[in-house]
Amino acid sequence: MVTCSSRILWRIEPMRLRHYPAVRALWEASPGVGLSEADSRANIAAYLKRNPRMSFVARVGGQIIGAVLCGHDGRRGYLHHLAVASRYRRRGVGGRLVAACLAELAKAGIQKCNIFIYSHNDQGEAFWKHNGWAKREDLRLMQKPIQLARKKLRQKH
């Protein structure tokens, strides 16, 4: 998909593993995107393989200016790490990346999509609300590292 906004021609295409170095650099430069060992090249390769043609990048020529990870568990869709280079924000790039993800989720029969936002990411929350996403006040995110769970299981046996 080719889009022109403010005289800049940009393209949205499925994310490929070859995009990883540029996407990783974009994520690292984007406030509000939290990275961990789960975002290693090998883990992103596995994610893209499990969720083919659901994650996208935006490019101007050969430069990656936006990226988003998208996948589903068979019931709900999930978006992770939406980022747009600062000089290309407010031109519709983020919205188009999200729309591409939602279209793929719809094709897969997924009816709802979730996102995770850091509680201090006011700019990110404003973007999502502006684009029609609703904050759930009835849910809280809880997390447990799997390695810790395995270690405790081994100790019990």
N, C-alpha and C positions, 0 to 999 in steps of 0.2 A: 504494500500500500504506500503510495507516494502522496505526501501532503505538502502544501506550500502555505506558510504563514509568515507574515512580516517579511516577505521576499526571501525567505529561507526555504529551500527545498529539502525535506527530510523524508526518510523512508522507514517504515516499520516492517520488521521481518522476524521470523522465529529465531530465538536465541540458539546458538550453536556453541559447542565447547571451544571452538577457535576464538570466540568472542571473550572468553573468560578473562584474560589479562586486562583488557580494556574495561570490561564490566566491573571487575574487582577494583580497579583504580577509581572508577566512578563511584562505586559504593563507599570506598574509603574516604573520598572527598566530599561525601554527602552527609551533612548533619542529620541525625535522626535515624540513620541506618546503622544498626548494631551488627557487627560481624563476630563470628566465633569459629571454632574448629569445624563446625558444621558447614561452613562456607568454603572449605578447601576445594581445590580443583577436582579431586576425586569424588567428593560428596556432591558437588554441583553436577558432575558428569552422571552420577547415579540418579540424581533428581530429574535431569533432563531426559534420561532414558525411561524412567518410570512415568513421566508426564510429557510425552512427545508433542512437539509443536504447540505447547501451551504457554511457554515463556517467550518474551519478546525483547528485542532491542530496537532503539530508534537510532538512525544513522544520518549524518550529513556527510556525503561522500564516504570516505573510509573511517570517519570518526564516529565512535559510539557517543551519543549525547543523552541517551536514556536507556533504562533497562528495568525489567520486572520479572520476578519468578512467579510462576503460576502452576498449581497442581490441584489434585483432589484426592479424597479418600474413598470415593464412590458415593458419598452422601453430600459432602460439603466441599466447596472450592476454597482455596487459600491463596492469597497474594502475599508475597514477601519482597522486601527490599526494592520497592519502587523508588527510583532515583532519576532525576533529570539534571543535567549539568546546569549550573546556576545561570549562565548567560542565555539558556534556551527555555527557561521557565516562563510561565504565563503566556505560552504560545500554543497550548493545546497538546503538547507532546505527552505529558503524563496522562491526560484524559484519553488520548488515543491508545496508549499502551494498555491502560485498564480496559478499554472497550474491546481491544483485540483479545485479551484474556477472557473476558466475560462471554464473548462470542464462542470461544472454544469450549468453555465450561458448559454453555448452553447446548452445544452440539453433543457433548458427552452426557446430557441429561441431568446436569447438576443445576439445582434450583436456587441455591443460596451460596454466597461467598463470604468468607471471613478475612479480616486483616488484623494484624497486631501492630499497635502503635505504642511507643514509649510514652509514659504518663507526662513527661516533660516536653514532648514534641508538639507544641502548640501549632506550629506552622503546618505540620503534617496533618494534625487533626482538622485544621481549618480547610485544607485541601479536600480531605475525604468528605467532610460535611457539605462543602460547596458542591461536590459531585454526587450528592444524594445518599451518602452512607449515613446510617444512624448508629449512634453510640448505645451500646447495651449496658445498662446500669445494673442488670440482674446477674451478671456473670463476673467472675474473677478468674484470672489465669493462674494456674499453679503448675509447677514444673519440678521434675526430679531428674538429676543426671543418671543415666542408665548404668554407667560404670559403678557408681556408688551402690546401686540396687544389686548388681551382680556380686559385688564384694560382700555385702551383708548376707546375701543368700548363701554364699560359700561358707561364711562364718557359722551359720546355723546348722550346716550339715557336716 
